[in-house]
Amino acid sequence: MKMVSLSGENYHFWKGKMKDLLFVKNMHLPIFRTQKPDSMSDEEWGFEHERVCGFIRHLDEPIYNLISHETHA
């Protein structure tokens, strides 16, 4: 999948594309839920956050420096 690179002028476009991509990849829960689902352990919930952060970091090089150390989506 090709992602639009984030710039100072296209945040709203980038945000919409990123939201769509996270839903398509079924990686949206850590972003759009404030509490973990009852069906997930704390370890699974932490893994999901790491997975989403890693996915976003590697999609777009300019965003990497902004979230390179993040572990919580």
Distance bins in CASP14 RR format, pairs under 12 A and 6 or more apart:
PFRMAT RR
TARGET T0000
AUTHOR 0000-0000-0000
RMODE 2
METHOD distances of the structure
MODEL  1
1 17 0 0 0 0 1 0 0 0 0 0 0
1 18 0 0 0 0 0 1 0 0 0 0 0
1 20 0 0 0 0 0 1 0 0 0 0 0
1 21 1 0 0 1 0 0 0 0 0 0 0
1 22 0 0 0 0 0 1 0 0 0 0 0
1 24 0 0 0 0 1 0 0 0 0 0 0
1 25 0 0 0 0 1 0 0 0 0 0 0
1 55 0 0 0 0 0 1 0 0 0 0 0
1 58 0 0 0 0 0 1 0 0 0 0 0
1 59 1 0 0 1 0 0 0 0 0 0 0
1 60 0 0 0 0 0 1 0 0 0 0 0
2 17 0 0 0 0 1 0 0 0 0 0 0
2 21 0 0 0 0 1 0 0 0 0 0 0
2 59 0 0 0 0 1 0 0 0 0 0 0
2 60 0 0 0 0 0 1 0 0 0 0 0
3 10 0 0 0 0 0 1 0 0 0 0 0
3 13 0 0 0 0 0 1 0 0 0 0 0
3 14 0 0 0 0 1 0 0 0 0 0 0
3 15 0 0 0 0 0 1 0 0 0 0 0
3 16 0 0 0 0 0 1 0 0 0 0 0
3 17 1 0 0 1 0 0 0 0 0 0 0
3 18 1 0 0 1 0 0 0 0 0 0 0
3 19 0 0 0 0 0 1 0 0 0 0 0
3 20 0 0 0 0 0 1 0 0 0 0 0
3 21 1 0 0 1 0 0 0 0 0 0 0
3 22 0 0 0 0 0 1 0 0 0 0 0
3 24 0 0 0 0 0 1 0 0 0 0 0
3 25 0 0 0 0 0 1 0 0 0 0 0
3 55 0 0 0 0 0 1 0 0 0 0 0
3 56 0 0 0 0 1 0 0 0 0 0 0
3 57 0 0 0 0 0 1 0 0 0 0 0
3 58 0 0 0 0 1 0 0 0 0 0 0
3 59 1 0 1 0 0 0 0 0 0 0 0
3 60 1 0 1 0 0 0 0 0 0 0 0
3 61 0 0 0 0 0 1 0 0 0 0 0
3 62 0 0 0 0 0 1 0 0 0 0 0
3 63 0 0 0 0 1 0 0 0 0 0 0
4 10 1 0 0 1 0 0 0 0 0 0 0
4 11 0 0 0 0 0 1 0 0 0 0 0
4 12 0 0 0 0 0 1 0 0 0 0 0
4 13 1 0 0 1 0 0 0 0 0 0 0
4 14 1 0 1 0 0 0 0 0 0 0 0
4 15 0 0 0 0 0 1 0 0 0 0 0
4 16 0 0 0 0 1 0 0 0 0 0 0
4 17 1 0 1 0 0 0 0 0 0 0 0
4 18 0 0 0 0 1 0 0 0 0 0 0
4 20 0 0 0 0 0 1 0 0 0 0 0
4 21 0 0 0 0 0 1 0 0 0 0 0
4 59 0 0 0 0 1 0 0 0 0 0 0
4 60 1 0 0 1 0 0 0 0 0 0 0
4 62 0 0 0 0 0 1 0 0 0 0 0
4 63 0 0 0 0 0 1 0 0 0 0 0
5 11 0 0 0 0 0 1 0 0 0 0 0
5 13 0 0 0 0 0 1 0 0 0 0 0
5 14 1 0 0 1 0 0 0 0 0 0 0
5 17 0 0 0 0 0 1 0 0 0 0 0
5 18 0 0 0 0 0 1 0 0 0 0 0
5 59 0 0 0 0 1 0 0 0 0 0 0
5 60 1 0 1 0 0 0 0 0 0 0 0
5 61 1 0 0 1 0 0 0 0 0 0 0
5 62 1 0 1 0 0 0 0 0 0 0 0
5 63 0 0 0 0 1 0 0 0 0 0 0
5 64 0 0 0 0 0 1 0 0 0 0 0
6 12 0 0 0 0 0 1 0 0 0 0 0
6 13 0 0 0 0 1 0 0 0 0 0 0
6 14 1 0 1 0 0 0 0 0 0 0 0
6 15 0 0 0 0 1 0 0 0 0 0 0
6 16 0 0 0 0 0 1 0 0 0 0 0
6 17 0 0 0 0 1 0 0 0 0 0 0
6 18 0 0 0 0 1 0 0 0 0 0 0
6 56 0 0 0 0 0 1 0 0 0 0 0
6 57 0 0 0 0 0 1 0 0 0 0 0
6 59 0 0 0 0 1 0 0 0 0 0 0
6 60 1 0 1 0 0 0 0 0 0 0 0
6 61 0 0 0 0 1 0 0 0 0 0 0
6 62 1 0 1 0 0 0 0 0 0 0 0
6 63 1 0 1 0 0 0 0 0 0 0 0
6 64 0 0 0 0 0 1 0 0 0 0 0
6 65 0 0 0 0 0 1 0 0 0 0 0
6 66 0 0 0 0 1 0 0 0 0 0 0
6 67 0 0 0 0 0 1 0 0 0 0 0
7 13 0 0 0 0 1 0 0 0 0 0 0
7 14 1 0 0 1 0 0 0 0 0 0 0
7 60 0 0 0 0 0 1 0 0 0 0 0
7 61 0 0 0 0 0 1 0 0 0 0 0
7 62 1 0 0 1 0 0 0 0 0 0 0
7 63 0 0 0 0 0 1 0 0 0 0 0
8 14 0 0 0 0 1 0 0 0 0 0 0
8 15 0 0 0 0 0 1 0 0 0 0 0
8 62 0 0 0 0 1 0 0 0 0 0 0
8 63 0 0 0 0 0 1 0 0 0 0 0
8 66 0 0 0 0 0 1 0 0 0 0 0
10 16 0 0 0 0 0 1 0 0 0 0 0
10 17 0 0 0 0 1 0 0 0 0 0 0
10 18 0 0 0 0 0 1 0 0 0 0 0
10 60 0 0 0 0 0 1 0 0 0 0 0
10 62 0 0 0 0 0 1 0 0 0 0 0
11 17 0 0 0 0 0 1 0 0 0 0 0
11 18 0 0 0 0 0 1 0 0 0 0 0
11 60 0 0 0 0 0 1 0 0 0 0 0
11 62 0 0 0 0 0 1 0 0 0 0 0
11 63 0 0 0 0 0 1 0 0 0 0 0
11 66 0 0 0 0 0 1 0 0 0 0 0
12 18 0 0 0 0 0 1 0 0 0 0 0
12 19 0 0 0 0 0 1 0 0 0 0 0
13 19 0 0 0 0 0 1 0 0 0 0 0
13 20 0 0 0 0 0 1 0 0 0 0 0
14 20 0 0 0 0 0 1 0 0 0 0 0
14 21 0 0 0 0 0 1 0 0 0 0 0
14 56 0 0 0 0 0 1 0 0 0 0 0
14 59 0 0 0 0 0 1 0 0 0 0 0
14 60 1 0 0 1 0 0 0 0 0 0 0
14 62 0 0 0 0 1 0 0 0 0 0 0
14 63 0 0 0 0 1 0 0 0 0 0 0
14 66 0 0 0 0 0 1 0 0 0 0 0
15 21 0 0 0 0 0 1 0 0 0 0 0
15 22 0 0 0 0 0 1 0 0 0 0 0
15 31 0 0 0 0 0 1 0 0 0 0 0
15 56 0 0 0 0 0 1 0 0 0 0 0
15 60 0 0 0 0 0 1 0 0 0 0 0
15 63 0 0 0 0 0 1 0 0 0 0 0
16 22 0 0 0 0 1 0 0 0 0 0 0
16 23 0 0 0 0 0 1 0 0 0 0 0
16 24 0 0 0 0 0 1 0 0 0 0 0
16 31 0 0 0 0 0 1 0 0 0 0 0
17 23 0 0 0 0 0 1 0 0 0 0 0
17 24 0 0 0 0 0 1 0 0 0 0 0
17 56 0 0 0 0 0 1 0 0 0 0 0
17 59 0 0 0 0 1 0 0 0 0 0 0
17 60 0 0 0 0 1 0 0 0 0 0 0
18 24 0 0 0 0 0 1 0 0 0 0 0
18 25 0 0 0 0 0 1 0 0 0 0 0
18 27 0 0 0 0 0 1 0 0 0 0 0
18 28 0 0 0 0 0 1 0 0 0 0 0
18 31 0 0 0 0 1 0 0 0 0 0 0
18 32 0 0 0 0 0 1 0 0 0 0 0
18 52 0 0 0 0 0 1 0 0 0 0 0
18 55 0 0 0 0 1 0 0 0 0 0 0
18 56 1 0 0 1 0 0 0 0 0 0 0
18 57 0 0 0 0 0 1 0 0 0 0 0
18 59 1 0 0 1 0 0 0 0 0 0 0
18 60 0 0 0 0 1 0 0 0 0 0 0
18 63 0 0 0 0 1 0 0 0 0 0 0
18 67 0 0 0 0 0 1 0 0 0 0 0
18 73 0 0 0 0 0 1 0 0 0 0 0
19 25 0 0 0 0 0 1 0 0 0 0 0
19 27 0 0 0 0 0 1 0 0 0 0 0
19 28 1 0 0 1 0 0 0 0 0 0 0
19 31 1 0 0 1 0 0 0 0 0 0 0
19 32 0 0 0 0 1 0 0 0 0 0 0
19 52 0 0 0 0 0 1 0 0 0 0 0
19 56 0 0 0 0 0 1 0 0 0 0 0
20 27 0 0 0 0 0 1 0 0 0 0 0
20 28 0 0 0 0 1 0 0 0 0 0 0
21 27 0 0 0 0 1 0 0 0 0 0 0
21 28 0 0 0 0 1 0 0 0 0 0 0
21 31 0 0 0 0 0 1 0 0 0 0 0
21 52 0 0 0 0 0 1 0 0 0 0 0
21 55 0 0 0 0 1 0 0 0 0 0 0
21 56 0 0 0 0 1 0 0 0 0 0 0
21 59 1 0 0 1 0 0 0 0 0 0 0
21 60 0 0 0 0 0 1 0 0 0 0 0
22 28 1 0 1 0 0 0 0 0 0 0 0
22 29 0 0 0 0 1 0 0 0 0 0 0
22 30 0 0 0 0 1 0 0 0 0 0 0
22 31 1 0 1 0 0 0 0 0 0 0 0
22 32 0 0 0 0 1 0 0 0 0 0 0
22 33 0 0 0 0 0 1 0 0 0 0 0
22 48 0 0 0 0 0 1 0 0 0 0 0
22 51 0 0 0 0 0 1 0 0 0 0 0
22 52 1 0 0 1 0 0 0 0 0 0 0
22 53 0 0 0 0 0 1 0 0 0 0 0
22 54 0 0 0 0 0 1 0 0 0 0 0
22 55 1 0 0 1 0 0 0 0 0 0 0
22 56 0 0 0 0 1 0 0 0 0 0 0
22 59 0 0 0 0 0 1 0 0 0 0 0
22 73 0 0 0 0 1 0 0 0 0 0 0
23 29 0 0 0 0 1 0 0 0 0 0 0
23 31 0 0 0 0 1 0 0 0 0 0 0
23 32 0 0 0 0 1 0 0 0 0 0 0
23 52 0 0 0 0 0 1 0 0 0 0 0
24 55 0 0 0 0 0 1 0 0 0 0 0
25 31 0 0 0 0 0 1 0 0 0 0 0
25 48 0 0 0 0 0 1 0 0 0 0 0
25 51 0 0 0 0 1 0 0 0 0 0 0
25 52 0 0 0 0 1 0 0 0 0 0 0
25 54 0 0 0 0 0 1 0 0 0 0 0
25 55 1 0 0 1 0 0 0 0 0 0 0
25 56 0 0 0 0 0 1 0 0 0 0 0
25 59 0 0 0 0 0 1 0 0 0 0 0
26 32 0 0 0 0 0 1 0 0 0 0 0
26 48 0 0 0 0 0 1 0 0 0 0 0
26 51 0 0 0 0 0 1 0 0 0 0 0
26 52 0 0 0 0 0 1 0 0 0 0 0
26 55 0 0 0 0 0 1 0 0 0 0 0
27 33 0 0 0 0 0 1 0 0 0 0 0
27 47 0 0 0 0 0 1 0 0 0 0 0
27 48 1 0 0 1 0 0 0 0 0 0 0
27 49 0 0 0 0 0 1 0 0 0 0 0
27 50 0 0 0 0 0 1 0 0 0 0 0
27 51 1 0 0 1 0 0 0 0 0 0 0
27 52 1 0 1 0 0 0 0 0 0 0 0
27 53 0 0 0 0 0 1 0 0 0 0 0
27 54 0 0 0 0 1 0 0 0 0 0 0
27 55 1 0 0 1 0 0 0 0 0 0 0
27 56 0 0 0 0 1 0 0 0 0 0 0
27 59 0 0 0 0 0 1 0 0 0 0 0
27 73 0 0 0 0 1 0 0 0 0 0 0
28 48 0 0 0 0 1 0 0 0 0 0 0
28 51 0 0 0 0 0 1 0 0 0 0 0
28 52 0 0 0 0 1 0 0 0 0 0 0
28 55 0 0 0 0 0 1 0 0 0 0 0
28 56 0 0 0 0 0 1 0 0 0 0 0
28 73 0 0 0 0 1 0 0 0 0 0 0
29 35 0 0 0 0 0 1 0 0 0 0 0
29 36 0 0 0 0 1 0 0 0 0 0 0
29 37 1 0 0 1 0 0 0 0 0 0 0
29 39 0 0 0 0 0 1 0 0 0 0 0
29 40 0 0 0 0 1 0 0 0 0 0 0
29 44 0 0 0 0 0 1 0 0 0 0 0
29 45 0 0 0 0 1 0 0 0 0 0 0
29 46 0 0 0 0 0 1 0 0 0 0 0
29 47 0 0 0 0 0 1 0 0 0 0 0
29 48 1 0 0 1 0 0 0 0 0 0 0
29 49 0 0 0 0 1 0 0 0 0 0 0
29 51 0 0 0 0 0 1 0 0 0 0 0
29 52 0 0 0 0 1 0 0 0 0 0 0
29 73 0 0 0 0 1 0 0 0 0 0 0
30 36 0 0 0 0 1 0 0 0 0 0 0
30 37 0 0 0 0 0 1 0 0 0 0 0
30 40 0 0 0 0 0 1 0 0 0 0 0
30 44 0 0 0 0 0 1 0 0 0 0 0
30 45 1 0 0 1 0 0 0 0 0 0 0
30 46 1 0 0 1 0 0 0 0 0 0 0
30 47 0 0 0 0 1 0 0 0 0 0 0
30 48 1 0 1 0 0 0 0 0 0 0 0
30 49 1 0 1 0 0 0 0 0 0 0 0
30 50 0 0 0 0 1 0 0 0 0 0 0
30 51 0 0 0 0 1 0 0 0 0 0 0
30 52 1 0 1 0 0 0 0 0 0 0 0
30 53 0 0 0 0 1 0 0 0 0 0 0
30 54 0 0 0 0 0 1 0 0 0 0 0
30 55 0 0 0 0 0 1 0 0 0 0 0
30 56 0 0 0 0 0 1 0 0 0 0 0
30 70 0 0 0 0 0 1 0 0 0 0 0
30 71 0 0 0 0 0 1 0 0 0 0 0
30 72 1 0 0 1 0 0 0 0 0 0 0
30 73 1 1 0 0 0 0 0 0 0 0 0
31 48 0 0 0 0 1 0 0 0 0 0 0
31 49 0 0 0 0 1 0 0 0 0 0 0
31 51 0 0 0 0 0 1 0 0 0 0 0
31 52 1 0 0 1 0 0 0 0 0 0 0
31 53 0 0 0 0 1 0 0 0 0 0 0
31 55 0 0 0 0 0 1 0 0 0 0 0
31 56 0 0 0 0 1 0 0 0 0 0 0
31 70 0 0 0 0 0 1 0 0 0 0 0
31 72 0 0 0 0 0 1 0 0 0 0 0
31 73 1 0 1 0 0 0 0 0 0 0 0
32 48 0 0 0 0 0 1 0 0 0 0 0
32 52 0 0 0 0 0 1 0 0 0 0 0
32 73 0 0 0 0 1 0 0 0 0 0 0
33 40 0 0 0 0 0 1 0 0 0 0 0
33 45 0 0 0 0 1 0 0 0 0 0 0
33 48 0 0 0 0 1 0 0 0 0 0 0
33 49 0 0 0 0 0 1 0 0 0 0 0
33 52 0 0 0 0 0 1 0 0 0 0 0
33 73 0 0 0 0 1 0 0 0 0 0 0
34 45 0 0 0 0 0 1 0 0 0 0 0
34 72 0 0 0 0 0 1 0 0 0 0 0
34 73 0 0 0 0 0 1 0 0 0 0 0
35 42 0 0 0 0 0 1 0 0 0 0 0
35 45 0 0 0 0 1 0 0 0 0 0 0
36 42 1 0 0 1 0 0 0 0 0 0 0
36 43 0 0 0 0 0 1 0 0 0 0 0
36 44 1 0 0 1 0 0 0 0 0 0 0
36 45 1 1 0 0 0 0 0 0 0 0 0
36 46 0 0 0 0 1 0 0 0 0 0 0
36 47 0 0 0 0 0 1 0 0 0 0 0
36 48 0 0 0 0 1 0 0 0 0 0 0
36 49 0 0 0 0 1 0 0 0 0 0 0
36 72 0 0 0 0 0 1 0 0 0 0 0
36 73 0 0 0 0 0 1 0 0 0 0 0
37 44 0 0 0 0 1 0 0 0 0 0 0
37 45 1 0 0 1 0 0 0 0 0 0 0
37 48 0 0 0 0 1 0 0 0 0 0 0
38 44 0 0 0 0 0 1 0 0 0 0 0
38 45 0 0 0 0 0 1 0 0 0 0 0
39 45 0 0 0 0 0 1 0 0 0 0 0
39 48 0 0 0 0 0 1 0 0 0 0 0
40 46 0 0 0 0 1 0 0 0 0 0 0
40 47 0 0 0 0 1 0 0 0 0 0 0
40 48 1 0 0 1 0 0 0 0 0 0 0
40 49 0 0 0 0 0 1 0 0 0 0 0
41 47 0 0 0 0 1 0 0 0 0 0 0
41 48 0 0 0 0 0 1 0 0 0 0 0
42 48 0 0 0 0 0 1 0 0 0 0 0
42 49 0 0 0 0 0 1 0 0 0 0 0
43 49 0 0 0 0 0 1 0 0 0 0 0
43 50 0 0 0 0 0 1 0 0 0 0 0
44 50 0 0 0 0 0 1 0 0 0 0 0
44 51 0 0 0 0 0 1 0 0 0 0 0
45 51 0 0 0 0 0 1 0 0 0 0 0
45 52 0 0 0 0 0 1 0 0 0 0 0
45 71 0 0 0 0 0 1 0 0 0 0 0
45 72 0 0 0 0 0 1 0 0 0 0 0
45 73 0 0 0 0 0 1 0 0 0 0 0
46 52 0 0 0 0 1 0 0 0 0 0 0
46 53 0 0 0 0 0 1 0 0 0 0 0
46 71 1 0 0 1 0 0 0 0 0 0 0
46 72 0 0 0 0 1 0 0 0 0 0 0
46 73 0 0 0 0 1 0 0 0 0 0 0
47 53 0 0 0 0 0 1 0 0 0 0 0
47 54 0 0 0 0 0 1 0 0 0 0 0
47 71 0 0 0 0 0 1 0 0 0 0 0
47 72 0 0 0 0 0 1 0 0 0 0 0
47 73 0 0 0 0 0 1 0 0 0 0 0
48 54 0 0 0 0 0 1 0 0 0 0 0
48 55 0 0 0 0 0 1 0 0 0 0 0
48 71 0 0 0 0 0 1 0 0 0 0 0
48 72 0 0 0 0 0 1 0 0 0 0 0
48 73 1 0 0 1 0 0 0 0 0 0 0
49 55 0 0 0 0 0 1 0 0 0 0 0
49 56 0 0 0 0 0 1 0 0 0 0 0
49 67 0 0 0 0 0 1 0 0 0 0 0
49 70 0 0 0 0 1 0 0 0 0 0 0
49 71 1 0 0 1 0 0 0 0 0 0 0
49 72 1 0 1 0 0 0 0 0 0 0 0
49 73 1 0 1 0 0 0 0 0 0 0 0
50 56 0 0 0 0 0 1 0 0 0 0 0
50 57 0 0 0 0 0 1 0 0 0 0 0
50 67 0 0 0 0 0 1 0 0 0 0 0
50 69 0 0 0 0 0 1 0 0 0 0 0
50 70 0 0 0 0 1 0 0 0 0 0 0
50 71 1 0 1 0 0 0 0 0 0 0 0
50 72 0 0 0 0 1 0 0 0 0 0 0
50 73 0 0 0 0 1 0 0 0 0 0 0
51 57 0 0 0 0 0 1 0 0 0 0 0
51 58 0 0 0 0 0 1 0 0 0 0 0
51 71 0 0 0 0 0 1 0 0 0 0 0
51 72 0 0 0 0 0 1 0 0 0 0 0
51 73 0 0 0 0 1 0 0 0 0 0 0
52 58 0 0 0 0 0 1 0 0 0 0 0
52 59 0 0 0 0 0 1 0 0 0 0 0
52 67 0 0 0 0 0 1 0 0 0 0 0
52 70 0 0 0 0 1 0 0 0 0 0 0
52 71 0 0 0 0 0 1 0 0 0 0 0
52 72 0 0 0 0 1 0 0 0 0 0 0
52 73 1 0 1 0 0 0 0 0 0 0 0
53 59 0 0 0 0 0 1 0 0 0 0 0
53 63 0 0 0 0 0 1 0 0 0 0 0
53 64 0 0 0 0 0 1 0 0 0 0 0
53 66 0 0 0 0 0 1 0 0 0 0 0
53 67 1 0 0 1 0 0 0 0 0 0 0
53 68 0 0 0 0 1 0 0 0 0 0 0
53 69 0 0 0 0 1 0 0 0 0 0 0
53 70 1 0 1 0 0 0 0 0 0 0 0
53 71 1 0 0 1 0 0 0 0 0 0 0
53 72 1 0 0 1 0 0 0 0 0 0 0
53 73 1 0 1 0 0 0 0 0 0 0 0
54 60 0 0 0 0 0 1 0 0 0 0 0
54 63 0 0 0 0 0 1 0 0 0 0 0
54 64 0 0 0 0 1 0 0 0 0 0 0
54 67 0 0 0 0 1 0 0 0 0 0 0
54 68 0 0 0 0 1 0 0 0 0 0 0
54 69 0 0 0 0 0 1 0 0 0 0 0
54 70 0 0 0 0 1 0 0 0 0 0 0
54 71 0 0 0 0 1 0 0 0 0 0 0
54 72 0 0 0 0 0 1 0 0 0 0 0
54 73 0 0 0 0 1 0 0 0 0 0 0
55 63 0 0 0 0 0 1 0 0 0 0 0
55 64 0 0 0 0 0 1 0 0 0 0 0
55 67 0 0 0 0 0 1 0 0 0 0 0
55 70 0 0 0 0 0 1 0 0 0 0 0
55 73 0 0 0 0 1 0 0 0 0 0 0
56 62 0 0 0 0 0 1 0 0 0 0 0
56 63 1 0 0 1 0 0 0 0 0 0 0
56 64 0 0 0 0 1 0 0 0 0 0 0
56 66 0 0 0 0 1 0 0 0 0 0 0
56 67 1 0 0 1 0 0 0 0 0 0 0
56 68 0 0 0 0 0 1 0 0 0 0 0
56 70 0 0 0 0 1 0 0 0 0 0 0
56 73 1 0 0 1 0 0 0 0 0 0 0
57 63 1 0 0 1 0 0 0 0 0 0 0
57 64 1 0 1 0 0 0 0 0 0 0 0
57 65 0 0 0 0 1 0 0 0 0 0 0
57 66 0 0 0 0 1 0 0 0 0 0 0
57 67 1 0 1 0 0 0 0 0 0 0 0
57 68 1 0 0 1 0 0 0 0 0 0 0
57 69 0 0 0 0 1 0 0 0 0 0 0
57 70 1 0 0 1 0 0 0 0 0 0 0
57 71 0 0 0 0 0 1 0 0 0 0 0
57 73 0 0 0 0 0 1 0 0 0 0 0
58 64 1 0 0 1 0 0 0 0 0 0 0
58 67 0 0 0 0 0 1 0 0 0 0 0
58 68 0 0 0 0 0 1 0 0 0 0 0
59 67 0 0 0 0 0 1 0 0 0 0 0
60 66 0 0 0 0 1 0 0 0 0 0 0
60 67 0 0 0 0 1 0 0 0 0 0 0
61 67 0 0 0 0 0 1 0 0 0 0 0
61 68 0 0 0 0 0 1 0 0 0 0 0
62 68 0 0 0 0 0 1 0 0 0 0 0
63 70 0 0 0 0 0 1 0 0 0 0 0
64 70 0 0 0 0 0 1 0 0 0 0 0
67 73 0 0 0 0 1 0 0 0 0 0 0
END
